[in-house]
Amino acid sequence: MKVNTERVKTVAVTASLAAWLAATAVAQIPEQRFDNLLRRGKLRIPTPNWRFFGPNPGTKDNHLLYRDLTDGKPGEWTEVPIVHDRPWYALAWNARNRPPKALFDATQHTLAQSVAFGSQVLPVTTASGYRLLARYIQLHLPHAEGASHSQFMLLHSFPTSPKDRHIDPVFVSMEFPLEGDVTPANAASLLAA
């Protein structure tokens, strides 16, 4: 009896990949009841862990707001949409994701810097996240007529019910000019001291 080795190889590879795919799917179950069996038990199947939001799921939303200052008087806060609705084909191709991702990362970096420096705002103004947000607001958003400066605020919102949200301001930037450098002139000298 002649055995077709190519067919045996194909069946073996297909069965192995199917088993690995099933093990990967089982490893993603939130209760983690199969983790010991898959990773430390008799099977020892190396599976990726794609529990993106565990063990600490996201419980808050980040918001970026800005306002212009005209003749030294602040205007109304306007929210900058960080995340946009995705088209149906975004699962395979989402080239427009780069700018929102950059804004999101800049807000995260600025929030981390503000936590690190506490009530000191000046050191945060030299951080790359702060500068990116300020330059984005300075160059890419509409401004009130006659405005000379702008300012941004980062806040968190926590859903407390389907119709209600708790809002918590986290960071408010210094006023920065709408033309020129967004970092205060004295920031570098104060930080060096």
TORFI-781105 format. One record per atom (N, C-alpha, C): residue number from 0; x, y, z. Coordinates in steps of 0.001 Angstrom, whole numbers. Example, Ala and Ser with C-alpha at 12.3 -4.5 7.8 and 13.67 -1.06 7.14 Angstrom:
<rs>
+-----+---------+---------+---------+
: pos :       X :       Y :       Z :
+-----+---------+---------+---------+
:   0 :   13190 :   -5690 :    7800 :
:   0 :   12300 :   -4500 :    7800 :
:   0 :   13200 :   -3300 :    7800 :
:   1 :   12850 :   -2250 :    7080 :
:   1 :   13670 :   -1060 :    7140 :
:   1 :   12900 :      30 :    7870 :
+-----+---------+---------+---------+
</rs>
This chain:
<rs>
+-----+---------+---------+---------+
: pos :       X :       Y :       Z :
+-----+---------+---------+---------+
:   0 :     847 :   -1172 :       0 :
:   0 :       0 :       0 :       0 :
:   0 :     898 :    1243 :       0 :
:   1 :     624 :    2126 :    -902 :
:   1 :    1437 :    3314 :   -1081 :
:   1 :     803 :    4481 :    -316 :
:   2 :    1588 :    5155 :     515 :
:   2 :    1100 :    6295 :    1296 :
:   2 :    1524 :    7582 :     590 :
:   3 :     581 :    8435 :     414 :
:   3 :     855 :    9728 :    -210 :
:   3 :    1410 :   10652 :     876 :
:   4 :    2732 :   10851 :     897 :
:   4 :    3366 :   11639 :    1960 :
:   4 :    2958 :   13104 :    1927 :
:   5 :    2721 :   13629 :     754 :
:   5 :    2292 :   15040 :     672 :
:   5 :     936 :   15224 :    1332 :
:   6 :      63 :   14281 :    1124 :
:   6 :   -1269 :   14371 :    1729 :
:   6 :   -1168 :   14240 :    3252 :
:   7 :    -334 :   13345 :    3733 :
:   7 :    -143 :   13163 :    5177 :
:   7 :     414 :   14447 :    5789 :
:   8 :    1391 :   15056 :    5120 :
:   8 :    1965 :   16316 :    5615 :
:   8 :     904 :   17410 :    5662 :
:   9 :     103 :   17524 :    4619 :
:   9 :    -945 :   18548 :    4561 :
:   9 :   -1957 :   18349 :    5679 :
:  10 :   -2388 :   17122 :    5891 :
:  10 :   -3346 :   16829 :    6962 :
:  10 :   -2731 :   17141 :    8323 :
:  11 :   -1472 :   16775 :    8525 :
:  11 :    -810 :   17022 :    9810 :
:  11 :    -679 :   18517 :   10089 :
:  12 :    -256 :   19279 :    9092 :
:  12 :    -108 :   20727 :    9275 :
:  12 :   -1463 :   21370 :    9506 :
:  13 :   -2463 :   20974 :    8728 :
:  13 :   -3809 :   21537 :    8883 :
:  13 :   -4370 :   21211 :   10267 :
:  14 :   -4214 :   19984 :   10710 :
:  14 :   -4711 :   19596 :   12038 :
:  14 :   -3975 :   20358 :   13140 :
:  15 :   -2672 :   20529 :   12982 :
:  15 :   -1896 :   21272 :   13994 :
:  15 :   -2342 :   22727 :   14071 :
:  16 :   -2505 :   23354 :   12919 :
:  16 :   -2944 :   24749 :   12909 :
:  16 :   -4355 :   24899 :   13465 :
:  17 :   -5235 :   23952 :   13149 :
:  17 :   -6599 :   23997 :   13676 :
:  17 :   -6590 :   23837 :   15198 :
:  18 :   -5766 :   22924 :   15701 :
:  18 :   -5665 :   22737 :   17153 :
:  18 :   -5099 :   23979 :   17831 :
:  19 :   -4091 :   24583 :   17209 :
:  19 :   -3505 :   25794 :   17785 :
:  19 :   -4507 :   26946 :   17772 :
:  20 :   -5270 :   27087 :   16693 :
:  20 :   -6307 :   28117 :   16619 :
:  20 :   -7369 :   27900 :   17695 :
:  21 :   -7785 :   26653 :   17890 :
:  21 :   -8771 :   26352 :   18936 :
:  21 :   -8195 :   26648 :   20326 :
:  22 :   -6936 :   26279 :   20556 :
:  22 :   -6299 :   26563 :   21847 :
:  22 :   -6177 :   28066 :   22077 :
:  23 :   -5866 :   28824 :   21019 :
:  23 :   -5772 :   30282 :   21136 :
:  23 :   -7132 :   30876 :   21494 :
:  24 :   -8182 :   30393 :   20854 :
:  24 :   -9528 :   30880 :   21160 :
:  24 :   -9908 :   30553 :   22598 :
:  25 :   -9596 :   29341 :   23056 :
:  25 :   -9904 :   28942 :   24438 :
:  25 :   -9103 :   29783 :   25429 :
:  26 :   -7865 :   30128 :   25077 :
:  26 :   -7017 :   30914 :   25984 :
:  26 :   -7538 :   32331 :   26190 :
:  27 :   -8441 :   32801 :   25334 :
:  27 :   -8955 :   34165 :   25454 :
:  27 :  -10189 :   34268 :   26342 :
:  28 :  -10678 :   33153 :   26851 :
:  28 :  -11853 :   33168 :   27714 :
:  28 :  -11519 :   33983 :   28958 :
:  29 :  -12376 :   34961 :   29309 :
:  29 :  -12056 :   35866 :   30421 :
:  29 :  -11811 :   35177 :   31759 :
:  30 :  -12483 :   34067 :   32032 :
:  30 :  -12335 :   33429 :   33346 :
:  30 :  -10966 :   32800 :   33551 :
:  31 :  -10212 :   32592 :   32489 :
:  31 :   -8859 :   32041 :   32537 :
:  31 :   -8814 :   30638 :   33143 :
:  32 :   -9909 :   29897 :   33029 :
:  32 :   -9955 :   28565 :   33633 :
:  32 :   -9083 :   27540 :   32911 :
:  33 :   -8767 :   27797 :   31637 :
:  33 :   -7960 :   26840 :   30878 :
:  33 :   -6481 :   27224 :   30816 :
:  34 :   -6116 :   28331 :   31442 :
:  34 :   -4732 :   28799 :   31362 :
:  34 :   -3731 :   27785 :   31917 :
:  35 :   -4056 :   27186 :   33054 :
:  35 :   -3135 :   26211 :   33645 :
:  35 :   -2947 :   25003 :   32741 :
:  36 :   -4017 :   24558 :   32128 :
:  36 :   -3925 :   23401 :   31245 :
:  36 :   -3107 :   23719 :   29995 :
:  37 :   -3319 :   24893 :   29413 :
:  37 :   -2663 :   25235 :   28155 :
:  37 :   -1201 :   25624 :   28325 :
:  38 :    -883 :   26396 :   29347 :
:  38 :     472 :   26933 :   29458 :
:  38 :    1366 :   26160 :   30422 :
:  39 :     805 :   25732 :   31554 :
:  39 :    1642 :   25100 :   32566 :
:  39 :    1350 :   23614 :   32728 :
:  40 :     253 :   23158 :   32155 :
:  40 :    -156 :   21765 :   32329 :
:  40 :     522 :   20820 :   31358 :
:  41 :    -160 :   19750 :   31070 :
:  41 :     395 :   18705 :   30220 :
:  41 :     506 :   19135 :   28763 :
:  42 :    -340 :   20019 :   28298 :
:  42 :    -343 :   20384 :   26884 :
:  42 :     772 :   21354 :   26519 :
:  43 :    1021 :   22335 :   27328 :
:  43 :    2059 :   23355 :   27103 :
:  43 :    2010 :   23926 :   25682 :
:  44 :     840 :   24409 :   25313 :
:  44 :     652 :   24986 :   23982 :
:  44 :     923 :   26490 :   24071 :
:  45 :    1892 :   26991 :   23336 :
:  45 :    2160 :   28437 :   23377 :
:  45 :    1069 :   29201 :   22616 :
:  46 :     283 :   29951 :   23344 :
:  46 :    -802 :   30721 :   22725 :
:  46 :    -623 :   32197 :   23047 :
:  47 :    -955 :   33065 :   22105 :
:  47 :    -897 :   34496 :   22407 :
:  47 :   -2016 :   34887 :   23354 :
:  48 :   -1779 :   35917 :   24145 :
:  48 :   -2803 :   36423 :   25055 :
:  48 :   -3326 :   37726 :   24487 :
:  49 :   -4532 :   37693 :   23985 :
:  49 :   -5123 :   38881 :   23373 :
:  49 :   -6230 :   39455 :   24226 :
:  50 :   -6131 :   39312 :   25512 :
:  50 :   -7112 :   39940 :   26401 :
:  50 :   -6715 :   41403 :   26543 :
:  51 :   -7035 :   42194 :   25523 :
:  51 :   -6556 :   43568 :   25431 :
:  51 :   -6914 :   44408 :   26647 :
:  52 :   -8058 :   44171 :   27241 :
:  52 :   -8535 :   45056 :   28290 :
:  52 :   -8411 :   44426 :   29675 :
:  53 :   -7737 :   43338 :   29800 :
:  53 :   -7629 :   42698 :   31090 :
:  53 :   -6198 :   42728 :   31580 :
:  54 :   -5957 :   42606 :   32823 :
:  54 :   -6961 :   42408 :   33856 :
:  54 :   -7597 :   43711 :   34335 :
:  55 :   -7127 :   44862 :   33845 :
:  55 :   -7687 :   46153 :   34257 :
:  55 :   -8382 :   46806 :   33068 :
:  56 :   -9661 :   46559 :   32903 :
:  56 :  -10353 :   47129 :   31744 :
:  56 :  -10476 :   48638 :   31862 :
:  57 :  -10570 :   49296 :   30718 :
:  57 :  -10754 :   50743 :   30703 :
:  57 :  -12113 :   51111 :   31264 :
:  58 :  -12125 :   52072 :   32161 :
:  58 :  -13393 :   52482 :   32780 :
:  58 :  -13675 :   53955 :   32566 :
:  59 :  -12825 :   54636 :   31815 :
:  59 :  -13010 :   56067 :   31609 :
:  59 :  -12702 :   56424 :   30171 :
:  60 :  -13277 :   57546 :   29746 :
:  60 :  -13008 :   58090 :   28426 :
:  60 :  -12189 :   59358 :   28587 :
:  61 :  -11265 :   59588 :   27661 :
:  61 :  -10450 :   60803 :   27672 :
:  61 :  -11048 :   61812 :   26701 :
:  62 :  -10980 :   63082 :   27073 :
:  62 :  -11502 :   64152 :   26231 :
:  62 :  -10476 :   65274 :   26145 :
:  63 :  -10381 :   65868 :   24976 :
:  63 :   -9510 :   67010 :   24729 :
:  63 :  -10399 :   68183 :   24350 :
:  64 :  -10262 :   69280 :   25087 :
:  64 :  -11022 :   70497 :   24804 :
:  64 :  -10046 :   71653 :   24655 :
:  65 :  -10452 :   72661 :   23896 :
:  65 :   -9610 :   73853 :   23769 :
:  65 :  -10500 :   75091 :   23744 :
:  66 :   -9878 :   76216 :   24064 :
:  66 :  -10571 :   77499 :   23965 :
:  66 :   -9579 :   78571 :   23566 :
:  67 :  -10096 :   79577 :   22897 :
:  67 :   -9274 :   80701 :   22465 :
:  67 :   -9429 :   81852 :   23441 :
:  68 :   -8404 :   82690 :   23486 :
:  68 :   -8433 :   83883 :   24322 :
:  68 :   -8340 :   85100 :   23407 :
:  69 :   -9330 :   85946 :   23505 :
:  69 :   -9382 :   87154 :   22704 :
:  69 :   -9358 :   88343 :   23658 :
:  70 :   -8382 :   89239 :   23489 :
:  70 :   -8192 :   90387 :   24380 :
:  70 :   -8116 :   89958 :   25836 :
:  71 :   -7463 :   88818 :   26072 :
:  71 :   -7278 :   88326 :   27436 :
:  71 :   -8496 :   87651 :   28033 :
:  72 :   -9596 :   87585 :   27290 :
:  72 :  -10832 :   86973 :   27816 :
:  72 :  -11000 :   85587 :   27190 :
:  73 :  -11187 :   84569 :   28040 :
:  73 :  -11338 :   83209 :   27507 :
:  73 :  -12708 :   82999 :   26868 :
:  74 :  -12713 :   82206 :   25806 :
:  74 :  -13961 :   81848 :   25143 :
:  74 :  -14513 :   80541 :   25696 :
:  75 :  -15454 :   79962 :   24978 :
:  75 :  -16074 :   78702 :   25388 :
:  75 :  -15161 :   77522 :   25037 :
:  76 :  -15218 :   76479 :   25849 :
:  76 :  -14464 :   75259 :   25571 :
:  76 :  -15121 :   74522 :   24416 :
:  77 :  -14311 :   74000 :   23503 :
:  77 :  -14772 :   73210 :   22368 :
:  77 :  -14062 :   71873 :   22398 :
:  78 :  -14827 :   70784 :   22270 :
:  78 :  -14207 :   69458 :   22310 :
:  78 :  -13598 :   69114 :   20956 :
:  79 :  -12418 :   68552 :   21013 :
:  79 :  -11728 :   68075 :   19814 :
:  79 :  -11991 :   66578 :   19724 :
:  80 :  -12629 :   66120 :   18653 :
:  80 :  -12870 :   64672 :   18551 :
:  80 :  -11550 :   63926 :   18323 :
:  81 :  -11211 :   63061 :   19263 :
:  81 :   -9972 :   62292 :   19157 :
:  81 :  -10207 :   61032 :   18332 :
:  82 :  -11313 :   60367 :   18569 :
:  82 :  -11633 :   59128 :   17875 :
:  82 :  -12814 :   59379 :   16951 :
:  83 :  -12684 :   58962 :   15710 :
:  83 :  -13749 :   59119 :   14727 :
:  83 :  -14393 :   57765 :   14456 :
:  84 :  -15626 :   57797 :   13946 :
:  84 :  -16274 :   56549 :   13549 :
:  84 :  -15479 :   55903 :   12425 :
:  85 :  -15386 :   54601 :   12480 :
:  85 :  -14615 :   53882 :   11478 :
:  85 :  -15524 :   53361 :   10370 :
:  86 :  -15022 :   53335 :    9152 :
:  86 :  -15803 :   52718 :    8076 :
:  86 :  -15803 :   51197 :    8234 :
:  87 :  -16685 :   50520 :    7515 :
:  87 :  -16823 :   49072 :    7650 :
:  87 :  -15554 :   48317 :    7276 :
:  88 :  -14752 :   48884 :    6373 :
:  88 :  -13561 :   48185 :    5919 :
:  88 :  -12335 :   48451 :    6812 :
:  89 :  -12520 :   49154 :    7932 :
:  89 :  -11397 :   49507 :    8800 :
:  89 :  -10743 :   48286 :    9455 :
:  90 :  -11445 :   47172 :    9505 :
:  90 :  -10818 :   45965 :   10063 :
:  90 :   -9629 :   45512 :    9229 :
:  91 :   -9709 :   45727 :    7925 :
:  91 :   -8622 :   45305 :    7042 :
:  91 :   -7706 :   46458 :    6656 :
:  92 :   -8267 :   47658 :    6472 :
:  92 :   -7470 :   48799 :    6014 :
:  92 :   -7996 :   50059 :    6684 :
:  93 :   -7160 :   50655 :    7527 :
:  93 :   -7578 :   51856 :    8246 :
:  93 :   -6433 :   52857 :    8250 :
:  94 :   -6119 :   53350 :    7076 :
:  94 :   -4994 :   54277 :    6945 :
:  94 :   -5260 :   55601 :    7647 :
:  95 :   -6512 :   55951 :    7858 :
:  95 :   -6841 :   57217 :    8527 :
:  95 :   -6741 :   57117 :   10043 :
:  96 :   -6228 :   56016 :   10556 :
:  96 :   -6112 :   55838 :   11995 :
:  96 :   -4898 :   56547 :   12589 :
:  97 :   -3934 :   56928 :   11785 :
:  97 :   -2688 :   57506 :   12298 :
:  97 :   -2902 :   58829 :   13046 :
:  98 :   -3559 :   59837 :   12460 :
:  98 :   -3733 :   61090 :   13204 :
:  98 :   -4511 :   60932 :   14513 :
:  99 :   -5650 :   60203 :   14540 :
:  99 :   -6315 :   60024 :   15838 :
:  99 :   -5450 :   59283 :   16847 :
: 100 :   -4665 :   58317 :   16373 :
: 100 :   -3781 :   57574 :   17287 :
: 100 :   -2703 :   58492 :   17846 :
: 101 :   -2174 :   59380 :   17019 :
: 101 :   -1170 :   60335 :   17497 :
: 101 :   -1765 :   61261 :   18549 :
: 102 :   -2984 :   61743 :   18324 :
: 102 :   -3642 :   62597 :   19321 :
: 102 :   -3889 :   61834 :   20610 :
: 103 :   -4367 :   60603 :   20488 :
: 103 :   -4625 :   59797 :   21674 :
: 103 :   -3339 :   59566 :   22459 :
: 104 :   -2269 :   59197 :   21764 :
: 104 :    -986 :   58971 :   22440 :
: 104 :    -462 :   60252 :   23090 :
: 105 :    -652 :   61396 :   22425 :
: 105 :    -198 :   62670 :   22994 :
: 105 :    -985 :   63011 :   24250 :
: 106 :   -2284 :   62724 :   24260 :
: 106 :   -3071 :   62983 :   25471 :
: 106 :   -2611 :   62069 :   26598 :
: 107 :   -2332 :   60797 :   26279 :
: 107 :   -1860 :   59861 :   27299 :
: 107 :    -506 :   60301 :   27872 :
: 108 :     383 :   60743 :   26995 :
: 108 :    1703 :   61198 :   27437 :
: 108 :    1578 :   62444 :   28311 :
: 109 :     744 :   63374 :   27906 :
: 109 :     552 :   64606 :   28685 :
: 109 :     -73 :   64290 :   30037 :
: 110 :   -1039 :   63381 :   30060 :
: 110 :   -1645 :   62992 :   31336 :
: 110 :    -607 :   62338 :   32249 :
: 111 :     242 :   61481 :   31695 :
: 111 :    1290 :   60837 :   32499 :
: 111 :    2271 :   61866 :   33044 :
: 112 :    2646 :   62837 :   32211 :
: 112 :    3561 :   63893 :   32664 :
: 112 :    2912 :   64748 :   33745 :
: 113 :    1631 :   65043 :   33589 :
: 113 :     959 :   65879 :   34593 :
: 113 :     863 :   65153 :   35930 :
: 114 :     688 :   63832 :   35892 :
: 114 :     671 :   63054 :   37135 :
: 114 :    2068 :   63040 :   37743 :
: 115 :    3087 :   62884 :   36906 :
: 115 :    4463 :   62814 :   37401 :
: 115 :    4900 :   64119 :   38058 :
: 116 :    4474 :   65264 :   37505 :
: 116 :    4910 :   66552 :   38035 :
: 116 :    3896 :   67190 :   38977 :
: 117 :    2765 :   66546 :   39200 :
: 117 :    1783 :   67066 :   40148 :
: 117 :    1233 :   68408 :   39727 :
: 118 :    1301 :   69358 :   40622 :
: 118 :     719 :   70676 :   40347 :
: 118 :    1639 :   71574 :   39527 :
: 119 :    2829 :   71120 :   39198 :
: 119 :    3754 :   71915 :   38395 :
: 119 :    3420 :   71760 :   36908 :
: 120 :    2922 :   72805 :   36297 :
: 120 :    2527 :   72758 :   34894 :
: 120 :    3716 :   73020 :   33978 :
: 121 :    4624 :   73870 :   34403 :
: 121 :    5731 :   74290 :   33547 :
: 121 :    6585 :   73128 :   33024 :
: 122 :    6955 :   72133 :   33836 :
: 122 :    7739 :   71018 :   33281 :
: 122 :    6980 :   70220 :   32220 :
: 123 :    5663 :   70177 :   32329 :
: 123 :    4857 :   69432 :   31361 :
: 123 :    4913 :   70106 :   29990 :
: 124 :    5087 :   71420 :   29952 :
: 124 :    5062 :   72164 :   28691 :
: 124 :    6235 :   71840 :   27777 :
: 125 :    7278 :   71230 :   28304 :
: 125 :    8425 :   70861 :   27468 :
: 125 :    8319 :   69422 :   26957 :
: 126 :    7320 :   68682 :   27413 :
: 126 :    7152 :   67285 :   26996 :
: 126 :    6601 :   67213 :   25577 :
: 127 :    6951 :   66153 :   24879 :
: 127 :    6554 :   66018 :   23471 :
: 127 :    5044 :   65912 :   23289 :
: 128 :    4345 :   65229 :   24192 :
: 128 :    2892 :   65107 :   24082 :
: 128 :    2193 :   66458 :   24189 :
: 129 :    2633 :   67250 :   25162 :
: 129 :    2067 :   68593 :   25340 :
: 129 :    2308 :   69445 :   24094 :
: 130 :    3528 :   69422 :   23601 :
: 130 :    3874 :   70241 :   22434 :
: 130 :    3086 :   69808 :   21199 :
: 131 :    2895 :   68489 :   21022 :
: 131 :    2120 :   68015 :   19881 :
: 131 :     668 :   68498 :   19972 :
: 132 :      59 :   68388 :   21149 :
: 132 :   -1319 :   68843 :   21315 :
: 132 :   -1444 :   70346 :   21072 :
: 133 :    -522 :   71105 :   21646 :
: 133 :    -581 :   72561 :   21481 :
: 133 :    -376 :   72960 :   20016 :
: 134 :     575 :   72328 :   19341 :
: 134 :     811 :   72645 :   17926 :
: 134 :    -376 :   72221 :   17053 :
: 135 :    -996 :   71105 :   17384 :
: 135 :   -2174 :   70672 :   16639 :
: 135 :   -3289 :   71702 :   16783 :
: 136 :   -3519 :   72142 :   17998 :
: 136 :   -4548 :   73155 :   18231 :
: 136 :   -4167 :   74455 :   17541 :
: 137 :   -2909 :   74818 :   17631 :
: 137 :   -2425 :   76071 :   17043 :
: 137 :   -2582 :   76083 :   15524 :
: 138 :   -2249 :   74976 :   14873 :
: 138 :   -2161 :   74966 :   13411 :
: 138 :   -3340 :   74327 :   12672 :
: 139 :   -4096 :   73453 :   13322 :
: 139 :   -5084 :   72672 :   12578 :
: 139 :   -6536 :   72874 :   12996 :
: 140 :   -6801 :   73668 :   13997 :
: 140 :   -8181 :   73862 :   14442 :
: 140 :   -8630 :   75297 :   14191 :
: 141 :   -9921 :   75495 :   14004 :
: 141 :  -10414 :   76859 :   13782 :
: 141 :  -10318 :   77684 :   15064 :
: 142 :  -10064 :   78969 :   14890 :
: 142 :   -9925 :   79865 :   16037 :
: 142 :  -10867 :   81058 :   15904 :
: 143 :  -11205 :   81621 :   17045 :
: 143 :  -12093 :   82776 :   17066 :
: 143 :  -11405 :   83971 :   16415 :
: 144 :  -12191 :   84812 :   15805 :
: 144 :  -11645 :   86006 :   15161 :
: 144 :  -11014 :   86920 :   16208 :
: 145 :   -9789 :   87323 :   15955 :
: 145 :   -9072 :   88211 :   16864 :
: 145 :   -8392 :   87502 :   18021 :
: 146 :   -8471 :   86169 :   18063 :
: 146 :   -7836 :   85412 :   19154 :
: 146 :   -6322 :   85476 :   19016 :
: 147 :   -5649 :   85648 :   20146 :
: 147 :   -4194 :   85711 :   20134 :
: 147 :   -3560 :   84511 :   20821 :
: 148 :   -4286 :   83870 :   21712 :
: 148 :   -3773 :   82728 :   22465 :
: 148 :   -4834 :   81632 :   22520 :
: 149 :   -4392 :   80462 :   22898 :
: 149 :   -5298 :   79339 :   23075 :
: 149 :   -4857 :   78546 :   24296 :
: 150 :   -5682 :   77611 :   24684 :
: 150 :   -5425 :   76808 :   25876 :
: 150 :   -6178 :   75497 :   25696 :
: 151 :   -5659 :   74393 :   26239 :
: 151 :   -6402 :   73138 :   26155 :
: 151 :   -6562 :   72506 :   27530 :
: 152 :   -7536 :   71620 :   27608 :
: 152 :   -7835 :   70918 :   28850 :
: 152 :   -8049 :   69441 :   28535 :
: 153 :   -7523 :   68580 :   29388 :
: 153 :   -7753 :   67142 :   29293 :
: 153 :   -8638 :   66742 :   30461 :
: 154 :   -9664 :   65970 :   30166 :
: 154 :  -10525 :   65509 :   31246 :
: 154 :  -10933 :   64070 :   31018 :
: 155 :  -11353 :   63435 :   32097 :
: 155 :  -11860 :   62072 :   32063 :
: 155 :  -13355 :   62121 :   32295 :
: 156 :  -14061 :   61213 :   31662 :
: 156 :  -15477 :   61040 :   31979 :
: 156 :  -15707 :   59576 :   32296 :
: 157 :  -16505 :   59352 :   33328 :
: 157 :  -16803 :   58009 :   33801 :
: 157 :  -18302 :   57781 :   33647 :
: 158 :  -18699 :   56754 :   32917 :
: 158 :  -20140 :   56502 :   32809 :
: 158 :  -20690 :   55980 :   34132 :
: 159 :  -21623 :   56704 :   34711 :
: 159 :  -22253 :   56264 :   35959 :
: 159 :  -23594 :   55600 :   35683 :
: 160 :  -24196 :   55935 :   34556 :
: 160 :  -25430 :   55307 :   34102 :
: 160 :  -25504 :   55545 :   32592 :
: 161 :  -26436 :   54908 :   31886 :
: 161 :  -26506 :   55120 :   30440 :
: 161 :  -26722 :   56581 :   30033 :
: 162 :  -27348 :   57377 :   30888 :
: 162 :  -27636 :   58770 :   30522 :
: 162 :  -26810 :   59786 :   31294 :
: 163 :  -25969 :   59334 :   32213 :
: 163 :  -25231 :   60266 :   33064 :
: 163 :  -23757 :   59889 :   33075 :
: 164 :  -22898 :   60918 :   33097 :
: 164 :  -21453 :   60706 :   33156 :
: 164 :  -20864 :   61632 :   34216 :
: 165 :  -19916 :   61107 :   34959 :
: 165 :  -19160 :   61914 :   35911 :
: 165 :  -17942 :   62461 :   35171 :
: 166 :  -17747 :   63778 :   35206 :
: 166 :  -16648 :   64414 :   34474 :
: 166 :  -15616 :   64922 :   35475 :
: 167 :  -14352 :   64628 :   35184 :
: 167 :  -13257 :   64979 :   36077 :
: 167 :  -12148 :   65679 :   35285 :
: 168 :  -11992 :   67022 :   35428 :
: 168 :  -10869 :   67703 :   34763 :
: 168 :   -9544 :   67200 :   35344 :
: 169 :   -8569 :   66908 :   34459 :
: 169 :   -7312 :   66333 :   34901 :
: 169 :   -6143 :   67295 :   34697 :
: 170 :   -6135 :   68006 :   33564 :
: 170 :   -5009 :   68885 :   33257 :
: 170 :   -5498 :   70065 :   32430 :
: 171 :   -5017 :   71264 :   32785 :
: 171 :   -5292 :   72471 :   31998 :
: 171 :   -3952 :   73079 :   31622 :
: 172 :   -3774 :   73312 :   30333 :
: 172 :   -2499 :   73837 :   29850 :
: 172 :   -2363 :   75312 :   30174 :
: 173 :   -1153 :   75785 :   30000 :
: 173 :    -914 :   77220 :   30069 :
: 173 :   -1429 :   77831 :   28768 :
: 174 :   -1645 :   79131 :   28776 :
: 174 :   -2021 :   79810 :   27540 :
: 174 :    -805 :   79833 :   26623 :
: 175 :   -1021 :   79535 :   25350 :
: 175 :      73 :   79581 :   24388 :
: 175 :    -355 :   80422 :   23189 :
: 176 :     601 :   81100 :   22552 :
: 176 :     256 :   81974 :   21422 :
: 176 :    -187 :   81160 :   20213 :
: 177 :   -1024 :   81766 :   19386 :
: 177 :   -1469 :   81101 :   18171 :
: 177 :    -437 :   81205 :   17058 :
: 178 :     608 :   81977 :   17274 :
: 178 :    1725 :   82055 :   16335 :
: 178 :    3013 :   81923 :   17136 :
: 179 :    3963 :   81168 :   16603 :
: 179 :    5242 :   81009 :   17283 :
: 179 :    5292 :   79741 :   18111 :
: 180 :    6270 :   79689 :   19017 :
: 180 :    6510 :   78508 :   19827 :
: 180 :    5440 :   78365 :   20902 :
: 181 :    5033 :   77116 :   21165 :
: 181 :    3990 :   76864 :   22159 :
: 181 :    4553 :   76669 :   23559 :
: 182 :    5869 :   76490 :   23677 :
: 182 :    6495 :   76332 :   24982 :
: 182 :    6803 :   77710 :   25545 :
: 183 :    6461 :   77972 :   26815 :
: 183 :    6786 :   79267 :   27399 :
: 183 :    8286 :   79559 :   27314 :
: 184 :    8634 :   80802 :   27052 :
: 184 :   10030 :   81203 :   26855 :
: 184 :   10885 :   80899 :   28077 :
: 185 :   10316 :   81003 :   29259 :
: 185 :   11095 :   80807 :   30478 :
: 185 :   11095 :   79361 :   30957 :
: 186 :   10477 :   78442 :   30227 :
: 186 :   10391 :   77043 :   30682 :
: 186 :   11765 :   76400 :   30780 :
: 187 :   12585 :   76552 :   29757 :
: 187 :   13900 :   75906 :   29757 :
: 187 :   14770 :   76451 :   30876 :
: 188 :   14750 :   77780 :   31091 :
: 188 :   15600 :   78360 :   32133 :
: 188 :   15118 :   77958 :   33527 :
: 189 :   13810 :   77860 :   33725 :
: 189 :   13282 :   77437 :   35027 :
: 189 :   13574 :   75975 :   35301 :
: 190 :   13527 :   75134 :   34276 :
: 190 :   13808 :   73720 :   34461 :
: 190 :   15287 :   73470 :   34733 :
: 191 :   16168 :   74305 :   34149 :
: 191 :   17610 :   74140 :   34349 :
: 191 :   18030 :   74539 :   35764 :
: 192 :   17259 :   75410 :   36371 :
: 192 :   17613 :   75898 :   37704 :
: 192 :   17406 :   74888 :   38790 :
+-----+---------+---------+---------+
</rs>
